[in-house]
Amino acid sequence: MLNREDALGLIRKYLRDDKLIKHCYAVEAIIRKMARNLSEDEELWAVTGLLHDLDYEYTKDDPKKHASITAQILDGILPDEGVNAIKAHNYMHTDYIPTTTIDKALIAADAVSGLIIAAALVMPSRKLEEVRLETLFKKYNDASFAKGCSRKRIELCIDAGFELEGFLEISLQALQNISDELGL
């Protein structure tokens, strides 16, 4: 299985956009914390989160290919569980229906990362340290805030074994723990 260093090498090879790379770090941090809370394989989940958008710069104009190319790149070097979760995070186009806990966790982590970062960017300091759980919960419930952030995808955290408020809390903590890496 790939370790984090190998995964970072793939990130450097396939991704150039700094915001996208930071998004991958954010998803990695959230899903790692989810794995820890569920007593799942932290390394597998983290590497899966880190690599979930590996093909995005190549497929952003053709969403039907997104995740499928990443799955091809990672086939044989990432366990099937991780490859399948990556396909599942674009299930609308890959026809790989999310069924496992890691599938649903990746989808929820991917979506919630955008909500949390958007919440940080509207703070006076534009820093994650200023975001509080209460604020995040209000932003979650405000459909006009971060409209592109799917609340339905975030709610898959429930199928992955979390209550919504607890999921928002651990996700916020995960991103606050890597705020320097995210520049927030």
Backbone as numpy.savetxt, mean C-alpha at the origin, in Angstrom:
# Nx Ny Nz CAx CAy CAz Cx Cy Cz
13.19 -16.50 -1.84 12.36 -15.31 -1.84 13.24 -14.06 -1.84
12.74 -13.05 -2.46 13.42 -11.76 -2.45 13.52 -11.21 -1.04
14.64 -10.58 -0.73 14.70 -9.84 0.53 14.51 -8.36 0.20
14.50 -7.51 1.20 14.23 -6.09 0.98 15.30 -5.46 0.09
16.55 -5.82 0.26 17.62 -5.25 -0.57 17.41 -5.58 -2.04
17.06 -6.84 -2.32 16.78 -7.24 -3.71 15.58 -6.47 -4.26
14.56 -6.31 -3.41 13.36 -5.57 -3.82 13.70 -4.11 -4.12
14.55 -3.52 -3.30 14.95 -2.13 -3.55 15.73 -2.02 -4.86
16.51 -3.04 -5.18 17.20 -3.06 -6.46 16.22 -3.05 -7.62
15.13 -3.79 -7.50 14.11 -3.79 -8.54 13.40 -2.43 -8.61
13.16 -1.83 -7.46 12.56 -0.49 -7.43 13.45 0.49 -8.20
14.76 0.45 -7.92 15.69 1.35 -8.61 15.74 1.07 -10.11
15.55 -0.18 -10.48 15.61 -0.56 -11.89 14.37 -0.11 -12.67
13.20 -0.23 -12.06 11.96 -0.01 -12.79 11.25 1.32 -12.51
11.56 1.97 -11.41 10.82 3.19 -11.05 11.74 4.40 -10.99
11.26 5.51 -11.49 12.02 6.77 -11.46 11.29 7.86 -10.68
9.97 7.81 -10.65 9.16 8.85 -10.03 9.27 8.78 -8.50
9.80 9.84 -7.91 10.04 9.86 -6.47 8.75 9.70 -5.66
7.67 10.30 -6.11 6.39 10.16 -5.38 5.91 8.71 -5.40
6.07 8.06 -6.53 5.66 6.66 -6.63 6.54 5.77 -5.74
7.82 6.04 -5.72 8.72 5.26 -4.86 8.33 5.45 -3.40
8.04 6.68 -3.01 7.61 6.93 -1.62 6.28 6.26 -1.32
5.40 6.22 -2.31 4.13 5.51 -2.14 4.41 4.02 -1.86
5.34 3.44 -2.59 5.69 2.03 -2.37 6.25 1.82 -0.97
7.08 2.75 -0.49 7.59 2.67 0.89 6.44 2.73 1.90
5.47 3.60 1.62 4.34 3.77 2.53 3.52 2.48 2.61
3.22 1.89 1.46 2.45 0.65 1.45 3.23 -0.46 2.15
4.52 -0.50 1.91 5.37 -1.49 2.58 5.26 -1.36 4.10
5.36 -0.13 4.61 5.32 0.09 6.06 3.97 -0.31 6.65
2.90 0.04 5.97 1.56 -0.28 6.48 1.32 -1.78 6.48
1.63 -2.43 5.37 1.32 -3.86 5.29 2.25 -4.68 6.21
3.46 -4.18 6.44 4.34 -4.85 7.41 3.70 -4.83 8.80
3.18 -3.66 9.17 2.55 -3.53 10.48 1.29 -4.41 10.56
0.57 -4.49 9.46 -0.60 -5.38 9.43 -0.16 -6.83 9.66
0.88 -7.25 8.95 1.38 -8.63 9.10 1.78 -8.91 10.54
2.47 -7.96 11.14 2.90 -8.12 12.53 1.70 -8.31 13.44
0.67 -7.50 13.25 -0.53 -7.59 14.09 -1.31 -8.88 13.86
-1.19 -9.45 12.68 -1.90 -10.69 12.37 -1.03 -11.93 12.51
0.21 -11.75 12.96 1.18 -12.85 13.07 1.39 -13.56 11.74
1.49 -12.75 10.68 1.76 -13.27 9.34 3.24 -13.05 9.02
3.66 -13.48 7.86 5.05 -13.37 7.42 5.37 -11.91 7.05
5.98 -11.19 7.98 6.26 -9.76 7.79 7.11 -9.49 6.56
8.11 -10.30 6.33 9.01 -10.03 5.21 8.30 -10.23 3.87
7.54 -11.30 3.75 6.79 -11.53 2.52 5.81 -10.39 2.28
5.05 -10.04 3.30 4.05 -8.99 3.14 4.72 -7.65 2.81
5.82 -7.34 3.49 6.50 -6.06 3.26 7.05 -5.97 1.84
7.72 -7.02 1.38 8.28 -7.01 0.02 7.14 -6.94 -1.01
6.05 -7.61 -0.74 4.88 -7.53 -1.63 4.37 -6.09 -1.71
4.26 -5.44 -0.55 3.82 -4.04 -0.54 4.79 -3.12 -1.24
6.06 -3.35 -1.03 7.10 -2.53 -1.66 7.05 -2.64 -3.18
6.78 -3.82 -3.69 6.86 -4.07 -5.14 5.50 -3.99 -5.86
4.44 -3.70 -5.17 3.10 -3.81 -5.76 2.88 -2.94 -7.00
3.58 -1.81 -7.10 3.42 -0.91 -8.26 4.66 -0.89 -9.15
5.41 -1.96 -9.16 6.68 -2.01 -9.89 6.52 -1.67 -11.38
5.39 -2.00 -11.97 5.20 -1.73 -13.40 4.40 -0.46 -13.67
4.08 0.31 -12.66 3.15 1.43 -12.83 3.62 2.46 -13.87
4.88 2.79 -13.87 5.36 3.79 -14.83 5.22 3.30 -16.28
5.16 1.99 -16.46 5.03 1.42 -17.79 3.57 1.18 -18.18
2.70 1.12 -17.17 1.30 0.75 -17.44 0.30 1.83 -17.08
0.75 2.98 -16.61 -0.20 4.01 -16.13 -1.19 4.44 -17.21
-0.81 4.34 -18.46 -1.71 4.70 -19.56 -2.52 3.51 -20.07
-2.26 2.34 -19.52 -2.97 1.13 -19.91 -3.23 0.29 -18.66
-4.22 0.71 -17.85 -4.45 0.04 -16.56 -4.75 -1.45 -16.66
-5.14 -1.92 -17.83 -5.43 -3.35 -17.98 -4.17 -4.19 -17.84
-3.01 -3.58 -18.05 -1.74 -4.31 -17.93 -1.11 -4.17 -16.54
-1.59 -3.17 -15.76 -1.00 -2.92 -14.45 -1.13 -4.15 -13.55
-0.08 -4.48 -12.88 0.06 -5.63 -11.98 0.41 -6.91 -12.73
-0.09 -7.07 -13.95 0.23 -8.28 -14.72 1.70 -8.32 -15.10
2.25 -7.17 -15.48 3.67 -7.13 -15.83 4.52 -7.37 -14.58
4.13 -6.74 -13.47 4.84 -6.98 -12.21 4.81 -8.46 -11.86
3.65 -9.09 -12.03 3.53 -10.52 -11.74 4.49 -11.34 -12.60
4.64 -10.96 -13.85 5.58 -11.67 -14.73 7.02 -11.47 -14.26
7.37 -10.25 -13.88 8.73 -9.95 -13.41 9.05 -10.77 -12.16
8.08 -10.88 -11.27 8.32 -11.50 -9.96 8.05 -13.00 -9.92
7.49 -13.54 -10.99 7.19 -14.97 -11.03 8.46 -15.78 -10.80
8.42 -16.64 -9.81 9.56 -17.49 -9.50 10.55 -16.89 -8.51
10.45 -15.58 -8.24 11.36 -14.97 -7.25 10.62 -14.42 -6.03
9.30 -14.33 -6.15 8.45 -13.97 -5.01 7.43 -15.08 -4.88
7.17 -15.57 -3.67 6.18 -16.64 -3.52 4.84 -16.28 -4.18
4.15 -17.29 -4.64 2.87 -17.09 -5.33 1.91 -16.24 -4.52
1.92 -16.39 -3.21 1.04 -15.62 -2.35 1.24 -14.11 -2.57
2.48 -13.69 -2.68 2.78 -12.28 -2.92 2.44 -11.85 -4.34
2.80 -12.67 -5.31 2.49 -12.37 -6.72 0.98 -12.26 -6.90
0.25 -13.18 -6.30 -1.21 -13.15 -6.43 -1.81 -11.91 -5.77
-1.26 -11.49 -4.64 -1.75 -10.27 -3.97 -1.53 -9.06 -4.87
-0.39 -9.02 -5.54 -0.11 -7.91 -6.46 -1.12 -7.91 -7.60
-1.43 -9.08 -8.14 -2.46 -9.14 -9.19 -3.81 -8.73 -8.62
-4.09 -9.14 -7.41 -5.39 -8.84 -6.79 -5.59 -7.35 -6.54
-4.50 -6.62 -6.35 -4.69 -5.19 -6.05 -5.18 -4.41 -7.28
-5.15 -5.04 -8.46 -5.75 -4.46 -9.66 -6.77 -5.44 -10.24
-7.56 -6.03 -9.35 -8.49 -7.09 -9.73 -9.50 -6.67 -10.79
-9.77 -5.38 -10.89 -10.72 -4.92 -11.91 -10.22 -5.25 -13.32
-8.90 -5.33 -13.47 -8.33 -5.57 -14.78 -7.60 -6.91 -14.91
-7.15 -7.48 -13.80 -6.41 -8.74 -13.89 -7.31 -9.96 -13.76
-8.55 -9.73 -13.35 -9.50 -10.81 -13.10 -9.03 -11.76 -12.00
-8.07 -11.30 -11.19 -7.65 -12.11 -10.05 -8.38 -11.58 -8.82
-9.40 -12.27 -8.40 -10.27 -11.81 -7.32 -9.54 -11.92 -5.98
-9.54 -10.84 -5.19 -8.90 -10.90 -3.87 -9.66 -11.85 -2.94
-8.99 -12.88 -2.49 -9.63 -13.85 -1.60 -8.85 -14.05 -0.31
-7.53 -13.90 -0.36 -6.72 -14.18 0.82 -6.56 -12.93 1.67
-6.08 -13.12 2.86 -5.85 -11.99 3.77 -4.83 -11.02 3.20
-3.75 -11.53 2.64 -2.73 -10.64 2.08 -3.27 -9.87 0.87
-4.13 -10.50 0.07 -4.74 -9.80 -1.06 -5.49 -8.57 -0.56
-6.34 -8.78 0.43 -7.19 -7.70 0.94 -6.37 -6.68 1.71
-5.35 -7.15 2.41 -4.48 -6.23 3.16 -3.74 -5.30 2.21
-3.24 -5.82 1.10 -2.52 -4.98 0.14 -3.45 -3.92 -0.45
-4.64 -4.30 -0.80 -5.59 -3.33 -1.37 -5.90 -2.24 -0.35
-6.16 -2.62 0.89 -6.47 -1.64 1.93 -5.28 -0.74 2.23
-4.08 -1.32 2.31 -2.88 -0.53 2.60 -2.59 0.45 1.47
-2.76 0.01 0.25 -2.55 0.86 -0.92 -3.47 2.07 -0.86
-4.74 1.85 -0.57 -5.72 2.94 -0.54 -5.52 3.86 0.65
-5.30 3.30 1.82 -5.20 4.15 3.01 -3.94 5.01 3.00
-2.90 4.56 2.33 -1.68 5.37 2.27 -1.97 6.72 1.62
-2.79 6.72 0.59 -3.15 7.98 -0.07 -3.95 8.90 0.83
-4.86 8.34 1.60 -5.67 9.14 2.51 -4.80 9.79 3.58
-3.88 9.03 4.15 -3.03 9.54 5.21 -2.09 10.62 4.68
-1.51 10.40 3.54 -0.60 11.40 2.98 -1.37 12.67 2.62
-2.58 12.52 2.08 -3.40 13.70 1.79 -3.72 14.46 3.08
-3.99 13.74 4.14 -4.27 14.39 5.43 -3.05 15.15 5.93
-1.88 14.58 5.76 -0.65 15.26 6.19 -0.42 16.54 5.37
-0.72 16.47 4.10 -0.45 17.61 3.22 -1.37 18.81 3.46
-2.49 18.60 4.16 -3.36 19.74 4.49 -3.11 20.27 5.90
-2.18 19.66 6.61 -1.80 20.17 7.93 -0.94 21.43 7.74
-0.99 22.35 8.70 -0.16 23.57 8.58 1.32 23.28 8.35
1.83 22.25 9.01 3.26 21.91 8.88 3.53 21.00 7.68
2.46 20.43 7.10 2.58 19.43 6.03 3.40 18.22 6.48
3.21 17.85 7.76 3.98 16.75 8.35 3.04 15.69 8.92
3.45 14.44 8.84 2.69 13.33 9.39 2.54 13.41 10.90
3.56 13.96 11.56 3.51 14.03 13.03 2.33 14.85 13.53
1.81 15.73 12.70 0.70 16.58 13.10 -0.66 15.90 12.92
-0.72 14.84 12.13 -1.98 14.14 11.88 -2.34 13.31 13.10
-3.55 13.48 13.56 -4.08 12.72 14.70 -5.12 11.74 14.19
-5.35 10.68 14.92 -6.32 9.66 14.53 -7.70 10.28 14.34
-8.10 11.17 15.23 -9.41 11.80 15.15 -9.55 12.58 13.83
-8.49 13.30 13.47 -8.49 14.06 12.22 -8.59 13.10 11.03
-7.82 12.04 11.07 -7.82 11.07 9.98 -9.20 10.44 9.83
-9.84 10.12 10.93 -11.17 9.52 10.89 -12.18 10.50 10.28
-12.07 11.76 10.63 -12.94 12.79 10.04 -12.70 12.90 8.54
-11.45 12.88 8.14 -11.11 12.95 6.71 -11.64 11.73 5.98
-11.57 10.58 6.61 -12.10 9.35 6.02 -13.60 9.49 5.77
-14.30 10.05 6.74 -15.76 10.19 6.64 -16.21 11.35 5.76
-15.32 12.20 5.34 -15.63 13.32 4.47 -15.40 12.89 3.02
-16.48 12.55 2.34 -16.38 12.04 0.96 -15.77 13.04 0.00
-15.78 14.33 0.36 -15.19 15.34 -0.53 -13.68 15.45 -0.36
-13.14 14.84 0.69 -11.70 14.87 0.94 -11.04 13.68 0.24
-9.97 13.95 -0.50 -9.23 12.90 -1.21 -10.19 11.98 -1.95
-10.95 12.58 -2.85 -12.00 11.84 -3.58 -11.49 10.61 -4.31
-10.25 10.66 -4.77 -9.69 9.53 -5.50 -9.31 8.35 -4.62
-9.41 8.55 -3.33 -9.05 7.49 -2.37 -10.30 6.67 -2.06
-10.33 5.45 -2.52 -11.51 4.60 -2.38 -11.70 4.11 -0.94
-12.78 4.55 -0.35 -13.12 4.09 1.01 -13.49 2.61 0.98
-14.08 2.14 -0.11 -14.42 0.72 -0.23 -13.17 -0.15 -0.18
-12.11 0.31 -0.83 -10.85 -0.44 -0.81 -10.25 -0.43 0.60
-10.32 0.71 1.27 -9.83 0.79 2.65 -10.61 -0.17 3.54
-11.91 -0.27 3.32 -12.77 -1.13 4.15 -12.45 -2.61 4.00
-11.65 -2.98 3.02 -11.21 -4.38 2.93 -10.35 -4.76 4.13
-9.91 -3.76 4.88 -9.17 -4.06 6.11 -10.01 -4.91 7.05
-11.32 -4.74 6.99 -12.23 -5.51 7.85 -12.15 -6.99 7.49
-12.15 -7.28 6.18 -12.01 -8.67 5.73 -10.63 -9.23 6.06
-9.65 -8.33 6.23 -8.29 -8.76 6.56 -8.10 -8.93 8.07
-9.13 -8.62 8.86 -9.06 -8.87 10.30 -8.91 -7.65 11.18
-9.18 -6.46 10.66 -9.04 -5.24 11.44 -10.38 -4.51 11.53
-10.58 -3.81 12.64 -11.67 -2.83 12.69 -11.14 -1.58 12.02
-12.02 -0.81 11.42 -11.61 0.35 10.64 -10.76 1.32 11.47
-11.22 1.69 12.64 -10.47 2.67 13.44 -9.09 2.14 13.82
-9.00 0.88 14.18 -7.71 0.28 14.50 -6.78 0.24 13.30
-7.35 -0.02 12.13 -6.56 -0.03 10.91 -6.03 1.36 10.59
-6.88 2.36 10.73 -6.41 3.73 10.49 -5.30 4.09 11.47
-5.43 3.65 12.70 -4.42 3.95 13.72 -3.08 3.31 13.40
-3.07 2.01 13.08 -1.78 1.36 12.82 -1.17 1.87 11.51
-2.01 2.23 10.56 -1.51 2.76 9.30 -0.86 4.12 9.51
-1.51 4.96 10.28 -0.94 6.27 10.60 0.38 6.11 11.35
0.42 5.23 12.33 1.66 4.99 13.07 2.78 4.50 12.14
2.42 3.59 11.23 3.42 3.04 10.30 4.05 4.16 9.47
3.23 5.07 8.99 3.77 6.16 8.16 4.50 7.20 9.01
4.04 7.44 10.21 4.77 8.36 11.09 6.15 7.80 11.40
6.27 6.49 11.49 7.56 5.85 11.77 8.55 6.00 10.63
8.08 6.25 9.42 8.99 6.43 8.28 8.84 7.84 7.67
8.41 8.77 8.47 8.14 10.12 7.96 9.36 10.75 7.30
10.54 10.52 7.83 11.76 11.07 7.20 11.95 10.51 5.80
11.75 9.21 5.67 11.90 8.56 4.36 10.87 9.09 3.35
9.70 9.45 3.88 8.62 9.96 3.01 8.75 11.47 2.78
9.59 12.12 3.55 9.73 13.58 3.43 8.53 14.32 3.99
7.83 13.69 4.91 6.65 14.27 5.52 6.77 14.23 7.03
